[in-house]
């Protein structure tokens, strides 16, 4: 699924201005525990999280995450967005819950980290 389609499906708004909306993403993960993100193969995934701290961006970069969507209407602090911009990590904000975001993406064919539907 293209990142532009994901953004539309999740009713998300861009917090960074990257030219990556045509990027294909096939897997996603939902977690507020960054240790779980680091413990799994996450290269190229979409990360859905309610954790808006700067550590989310740092963890995403280390783990090779393709993009981050902050859920539950949370807005990250300016330093989190600034680091995402500096690292060229696309970040978005969705008003929807983590559960609803995961459900919508699953219904559109996106798989989880283990690749199963």
N, C-alpha and C positions, 0 to 999 in steps of 0.2 A: 504494500500500500504506500502510495506517495505521502510524504510528510504533509503536503498541502491538504490531502484528503483527511488525514488524521486530525489536523488542526480544525477543519470544518466539522468533522464528526464529534469532536470533543468540545465544540463551541469555544475554542481557545483563542487567546490573543497572543501575539508575538511580543516578547519582552526584549528580544535582541533582533537586530536586522541582519539576517544572514541570507545569502543566495543559495539556499539548500532545500527549498520547498519541493523540488522535484526528486529529492533523494528517496529511494525505496527502502522501507523498513518493514521487516517481516516478523520480528519478534518484539515482545515488550515484557516488562516486569513492573509490578507495583510493590513498592516497599518504602517504609519510613525508617528502616534500619539499614544504614549504609554498610554495616558489616556483612549483611546478607548480600548486598550488591557485589561486594568484593569477593565473596565466597563462591560465586557462580560465574560461568562463562557469559560475559555480558557485552562482548565486542559487537558494536553495531546495533544495539537494542534501543528501544524507546523506554526511558525510565519515567514512571508515573509515581509521584511522591507528594506528600504534604509537608515534607521537611524543607524549609526554605533557607536554611543557614548556608553560609559560604562553604561548609564542608560537603554539601551535596554536589557542588560544582567540582570541587577537588576530587571527590570520590568518582564522579562521572568521568572525569578526564583520565584518571588512573585506570579505570575499568574499560575505557574505550566506548563508552555510551555515545550513541549518535545524537540524541536530543533528550531534553527533560521537559516534562509537563508537570507543573505544580497544580495540584488539585484542591478541591474544597474551597475555591475562591481565595486561596491564600496568595498574597503578594510578597515576593521576597524583598528583603531590604536592599537598598541601593548598592551596597558593597557586593552582594551576591550577583546582581545583574552586571555590575562592572567587571567582575572576574569572569563571568560567562562570556561577555563581549571580548575581553582580552584573550581568552582561550578559544574564541570562535566556536563556542558551544551553543547551539540553538536552544533557547529556553522559552517556554510558553506558560500561560496560566489558564486554567479551566475552572469554571464555576461548579462543575460537576464533582460528585464524590469519587473516590478511588474505585469503589465498587462499580459505579455506573460507567466510568471511563473504561475499565477493564472489560465489562460486559459489552459495551458498544464495539470495542475493537475486536473482541473475540467473535461477535456476531458477523463482523466484516471479514473474518478469515485469518486474523492475526493469531499467532501462536505464542505460547509462553516460552520460558527459557529452555525447557526440555524439548521443544519443537512439536509437542503434541497438541491437537485441537481439543 
